[in-house]
């Protein structure tokens, strides 16, 4: 006998993920969708659909009368709630029947904008509030849109901060975070907070707590198994996950590459206020100086750029250090005289070249040490460097091998110049000096005698 068609199921307690883009929501969707009781499709923008239905209902109900303005959602009348529920239940009941599951989830990026309406339409709904540190979201957003910011909800903020991608994505994150935080405060019993960093560093524990909040059965191993289960793909979502096979924290902390100075001061203050509520590290003047593995959560220990390490370094870092040593060793006494004449203000300063790969290591160089044949060969020099040039082993190899360009790597964020005396410009006297030492700067900078020692190059 042919099997009977699945019966349609009405769900009174759906699950909504409230989040910004680039925060791990597609990973969370795969995990939710892998649970035997839960079905989580690609982004449906169901919250926007609810708002549109409500507006249509209000127009018809108030036609010919002095009704309230349509943009004032506030408390939704029972008639409006019934219309929204009927339409959405019709869509998802059929979907649940096809999936043979009992409860639907939605992780659309616009849900936080209409979360109040969703809570009224579904009083028993559960909300997962997913956050990620602002600077990591900025780094991920810019990486995902190399040809110009678009999609992911960025567009209105691009217009607001024309020409400043950092501020645009930062403003987008701030808008999302403030909206979700406000909703959390007003609906505490219906909300469960997850930080991306917790999800990728302790996936099983984080997901177990989420399932307990949702009132569904435990599912040990689901953060591993979700990558081997089929999921629907015809819809919006992060494309990278389809080429991933495990939960990893590799992308955590990449926001240290994002220049803090690109965030306008009023916006930075608002962002830091939200970060504090979420127990994240605030964004301060030393943000870009961090090297090594970095955890943006407030409870973790930071690794400042000036920190030294006594632990063994990896083979790639060691190889890059040897290459830097060999390049510095090629400088002759005549070269050192050229350095002194060309950069007199740096004659008594220390410069540092940092290889940032797992455990960071650096080489410090000063003219005084070099001329006395005792140039520093480790990271324990007494003088605090006036500038540091920071890159991973692969980037150093590309630069020293002539396969890349300093400005290209700086612009991409793969190379950072932490400069205490000139933090606002891509090209600085210190940058020119360090790259000249490495043979990466070929064209001398011409200056008038009066400008020598006083002008920034």
C-alpha positions in Angstrom: 0.0 0.0 0.0 1.3 3.5 -0.8 2.3 5.4 2.3 -0.1 8.1 3.4 1.0 11.8 3.0 2.4 13.3 6.1 -0.1 15.2 8.3 0.3 18.9 8.5 1.5 20.1 11.9 0.8 23.4 13.6 3.7 24.7 15.7 2.8 27.1 18.6 6.4 27.4 19.8 8.7 28.2 16.8 12.3 29.2 17.3 13.6 32.5 16.0 17.4 33.3 15.8 18.0 37.0 16.3 21.4 38.1 15.0 23.4 40.2 12.7 25.0 38.7 9.6 28.5 37.2 9.7 27.9 35.9 13.2 27.7 32.2 12.7 23.9 32.0 12.1 24.3 29.5 9.2 26.3 27.2 11.4 23.6 27.5 14.1 21.0 26.8 11.5 22.7 23.5 10.5 22.9 22.5 14.1 19.2 23.3 14.8 18.1 21.6 11.5 20.0 18.4 12.4 18.0 17.9 15.6 15.2 15.3 15.1 12.5 17.6 16.4 13.6 20.8 14.6 13.5 22.0 11.0 15.4 25.1 10.1 15.2 26.2 6.4 17.3 28.8 4.7 16.4 32.5 5.5 12.7 33.0 4.7 12.4 36.7 5.8 9.2 35.5 7.6 9.4 38.4 10.0 9.2 41.0 7.2 6.3 39.0 5.7 4.5 39.2 9.1 4.9 43.0 9.1 3.7 43.3 5.6 0.6 41.2 6.3 -0.1 43.3 9.4 0.1 46.5 7.3 -2.3 45.0 4.7 -4.7 44.0 7.4 -4.5 47.4 9.0 -5.2 49.2 5.7 -8.3 47.1 5.1 -9.6 47.4 8.7 -9.0 51.1 8.9 -10.1 52.0 5.4 -12.4 55.0 5.5 -11.7 55.8 9.1 -9.1 57.8 11.1 -7.0 54.8 12.0 -3.7 55.0 13.7 -0.6 55.4 11.6 0.6 52.2 10.0 4.2 52.6 11.2 3.1 52.4 14.8 3.1 48.7 15.4 2.9 48.7 19.2 0.3 46.3 20.6 -1.2 44.3 17.8 -5.0 43.8 17.9 -6.2 40.2 18.2 -7.6 40.4 14.6 -4.1 41.3 13.2 -2.5 38.6 15.2 -4.9 36.0 13.9 -4.2 37.0 10.3 -0.5 36.8 10.8 -0.7 33.4 12.5 -3.1 31.9 9.9 -0.8 32.8 7.0 2.5 31.8 8.6 1.1 28.6 10.1 -0.2 27.6 6.6 3.3 28.0 5.2 5.2 26.2 7.9 2.7 23.5 8.6 3.2 22.2 5.1 7.0 22.6 5.4 7.0 20.6 8.7 4.9 17.9 7.2 7.4 17.5 4.3 10.3 17.4 6.8 8.4 15.1 9.2 9.3 17.3 12.2 7.3 19.0 14.9 8.8 22.5 15.3 10.1 25.1 12.8 13.0 27.5 13.3 13.9 30.6 11.4 17.2 32.5 11.3 16.4 35.3 8.9 18.6 38.4 9.3 15.6 40.8 9.5 13.9 39.0 12.4 15.4 41.3 15.1 13.6 44.3 13.4 10.2 42.7 14.0 10.9 40.6 17.1 8.1 42.3 19.1 5.5 41.4 16.4 6.8 37.8 16.4 6.5 37.6 20.2 2.9 38.8 20.0 2.0 36.4 17.1 3.6 33.5 18.9 3.5 34.0 22.7 5.2 30.6 23.2 8.0 31.3 20.7 11.7 31.0 21.8 14.3 33.4 20.7 18.0 32.6 20.4 20.0 35.8 20.6 23.3 35.2 18.7 26.1 37.7 19.0 29.7 38.0 17.7 32.3 40.7 18.6 31.8 43.8 16.4 35.3 43.9 15.1 35.2 40.2 14.0 31.9 40.9 12.2 33.5 43.9 10.4 36.4 41.7 9.3 34.1 38.9 8.1 31.8 41.4 6.3 34.6 43.1 4.4 36.1 39.7 3.5 32.7 38.5 2.2 32.3 41.6 0.0 35.8 42.2 -1.5 34.3 44.2 -4.5 32.2 46.5 -2.3 29.8 46.1 0.6 26.4 44.7 -0.4 23.9 42.1 0.8 23.9 41.0 4.4 21.9 44.0 5.5 24.8 46.4 4.9 23.4 48.6 2.1 21.6 51.3 4.2 24.7 51.8 6.3 27.0 52.0 3.2 25.0 55.1 2.2 25.3 56.5 5.6 29.1 56.0 5.8 30.1 56.4 2.1 33.7 55.4 1.6 34.2 53.9 5.0 33.5 50.1 5.0 34.6 49.8 8.6 32.2 52.4 9.9 29.4 51.0 7.7 29.6 47.5 9.0 30.3 48.8 12.5 27.1 50.8 12.4 25.2 47.8 11.0 26.4 45.7 13.9 25.6 48.4 16.5 22.0 48.7 15.1 21.5 45.0 15.3 23.0 44.5 18.7 21.1 47.4 20.3 17.8 46.1 18.9 18.4 42.6 20.1 19.6 43.7 23.5 16.5 45.8 24.0 14.3 42.9 23.0 16.2 40.6 25.4 15.6 43.0 28.3 11.8 43.1 27.5 11.4 39.4 27.0 14.0 37.8 29.2 12.1 34.5 29.8 11.8 33.9 26.1 15.4 34.6 25.2 18.6 32.6 25.3 21.9 34.3 24.6 24.7 32.6 22.6 28.0 34.2 21.7 29.7 33.0 18.5 33.0 32.6 20.4 31.3 30.3 22.9 29.8 28.3 20.1 33.1 27.7 18.3 35.2 27.0 21.4 32.8 24.9 23.4 30.2 23.8 20.8 28.8 20.7 22.6 28.3 22.5 25.9 26.9 25.6 24.2 24.4 23.7 22.1 23.4 21.4 25.0 22.4 24.5 27.0 20.4 25.8 24.0 18.5 22.6 23.6 17.7 22.6 27.3 16.3 26.1 26.9 14.2 25.0 23.9 12.9 22.0 25.8 14.0 19.4 23.2 15.9 16.2 23.8 19.7 16.3 24.1 21.7 15.4 21.0 25.3 14.5 21.8 27.7 14.8 18.9 25.3 17.0 16.9 27.9 19.8 16.3 30.0 17.1 14.5 27.2 15.2 12.8 25.5 18.4 11.4 28.2 18.5 8.7 27.3 15.1 7.4 23.5 15.5 7.3 21.7 16.9 4.3 20.3 20.5 4.5 18.3 22.6 2.1 20.4 25.0 0.1 18.0 26.9 -2.1 18.0 30.2 -0.2 20.2 32.9 1.4 22.9 31.9 3.9 26.7 31.9 4.3 28.1 30.0 1.3 31.4 29.1 3.1 29.8 26.5 5.3 29.0 24.2 2.4 32.8 23.7 2.2 33.4 23.2 5.9 33.6 19.9 7.8 34.0 20.9 11.4 33.3 23.7 14.0 36.5 25.7 14.2 37.6 28.8 16.1 40.1 29.8 13.4 38.2 33.0 12.5 37.9 34.2 16.0 39.9 37.3 16.8 40.6 38.4 13.2 39.1 41.8 14.1 42.5 42.9 15.4 43.3 43.7 11.8 40.5 46.3 11.5 41.8 49.9 12.1 40.2 51.4 15.2 40.7 54.9 13.8 38.2 54.2 11.0 35.3 54.1 13.6 33.9 57.6 14.3 34.1 58.4 18.0 30.4 58.6 18.7 29.8 55.3 17.0 32.8 53.7 18.8 31.3 54.8 22.2 27.9 53.2 21.3 29.6 50.0 20.1 31.7 49.8 23.3 28.5 50.2 25.4 27.0 47.2 23.7 30.2 45.2 23.9 30.3 45.8 27.7 26.7 44.4 28.1 27.8 41.3 26.2 31.0 40.8 28.2 33.2 41.5 25.2 36.5 43.4 25.2 36.1 47.1 24.5 37.8 48.6 21.4 40.6 50.8 22.6 43.7 52.5 21.3 45.8 49.3 21.7 43.4 47.1 19.8 45.5 46.9 16.7 48.7 46.0 18.6 47.5 42.5 19.6 49.4 39.6 18.2 49.0 35.8 18.5 45.7 34.0 19.3 43.2 36.5 20.5 40.0 35.9 22.3 37.6 39.0 22.2 35.6 37.9 25.1 36.0 39.9 28.3 36.8 37.0 30.5 39.8 35.8 28.4 43.4 37.1 28.7 44.7 39.3 26.0 48.1 38.9 24.4 49.7 42.3 23.9 52.1 42.9 21.0 54.9 43.6 23.4 54.5 40.2 25.1 57.4 37.8 24.8 57.1 34.0 24.8 59.4 31.4 26.2 57.5 28.5 24.6 58.8 26.8 21.5 57.8 28.5 18.3 56.4 26.7 15.3 58.4 25.7 12.2 56.8 28.3 10.0 57.5 31.1 12.5 61.1 29.9 12.9 61.6 29.8 9.2 60.2 33.4 8.8 62.5 34.6 11.6 65.5 33.1 9.9 64.6 34.8 6.6 64.3 38.1 8.4 67.6 37.6 10.1 69.3 36.8 6.8 67.8 39.9 5.2 68.9 42.2 8.0 72.4 40.7 8.0 72.9 41.8 4.4 73.0 45.5 5.5 76.6 46.8 5.4 78.3 49.6 7.3 77.7 51.9 4.4 74.0 51.0 4.5 73.9 51.9 8.2 75.3 55.3 7.4 72.6 55.8 4.8 70.0 54.9 7.4 71.4 57.4 9.8 71.4 60.1 7.2 68.0 59.3 5.8 66.1 58.8 9.1 68.0 60.8 11.8 64.9 60.8 14.1 65.1 57.0 14.2 68.8 56.8 15.1 68.1 56.2 18.8 64.8 54.3 18.3 64.0 50.6 18.2 62.0 49.0 15.4 60.4 45.5 15.5 59.5 42.9 12.9 56.8 40.5 14.3 56.0 37.1 12.9 52.5 36.4 14.1 51.7 32.7 13.8 50.2 31.0 16.8 52.9 32.0 19.3 54.2 35.4 18.0 58.0 36.1 17.9 59.8 39.3 16.9 63.1 40.7 15.8 64.1 44.1 17.3 66.5 46.3 15.5 68.2 49.6 16.4 70.9 51.6 14.7 73.0 51.8 17.9 72.9 48.0 18.3 73.7 47.4 14.7 76.7 49.7 14.6 78.1 48.0 17.7 77.7 44.6 16.0 75.2 43.5 18.7 71.9 43.8 16.8 69.1 42.3 18.8 68.4 38.7 17.7 65.4 38.1 20.0 62.3 39.7 21.3 63.7 40.6 24.7 65.2 44.0 23.9 64.8 46.6 26.7 63.7 49.5 24.5 60.0 49.5 23.6 59.8 49.7 19.8 58.5 52.9 18.3 56.9 50.8 15.5 56.1 47.2 14.8 55.5 45.6 11.5 53.3 42.5 12.1 52.5 39.7 9.6 52.1 36.0 9.5 54.8 33.7 8.2 53.2 33.3 4.7 52.9 37.0 4.3 56.5 37.6 5.3 57.6 34.9 2.8 55.6 36.5 0.0 57.0 39.9 0.8 60.7 38.8 1.1 60.2 36.7 -2.1 59.0 39.6 -4.1 55.6 38.1 -4.7 53.6 40.8 -2.9 53.8 44.5 -2.1 53.8 46.2 1.3 50.9 48.5 0.6 48.9 45.6 -0.9 49.3 43.6 2.3 48.6 46.6 4.5 45.5 47.4 2.6 44.2 43.8 2.9 44.9 43.8 6.7 47.3 40.9 6.4 50.1 43.2 7.4 49.8 45.7 10.3 52.1 48.7 11.1 51.6 49.6 14.7 53.2 53.0 14.9 53.2 55.1 18.0 54.3 58.3 16.4 52.2 58.3 13.2 49.0 56.2 13.4 46.9 57.9 10.8 48.7 57.3 7.5 49.5 54.3 5.5 53.0 55.5 4.6 55.1 56.7 7.5 58.8 57.3 8.2 59.0 54.2 10.4 57.3 52.0 7.7 59.8 53.3 5.0 62.7 52.7 7.4 61.7 49.1 8.2 61.0 48.1 4.7 64.2 49.7 3.5 66.1 47.5 6.0 64.5 44.5 4.4 65.2 45.6 0.9 61.5 46.1 0.1 61.8 49.9 -0.4 63.7 50.8 -3.5 62.9 54.5 -4.2 64.5 57.1 -1.9 62.3 59.8 -0.6 63.5 63.3 -1.4 63.2 66.0 1.2 64.6 69.5 1.7 67.2 70.0 4.4 64.7 71.8 6.6 62.4 68.9 6.4 64.9 66.2 7.4 64.1 64.8 10.8 60.8 66.8 11.1 58.5 65.7 8.3 56.6 62.5 8.0 57.2 60.7 4.8 
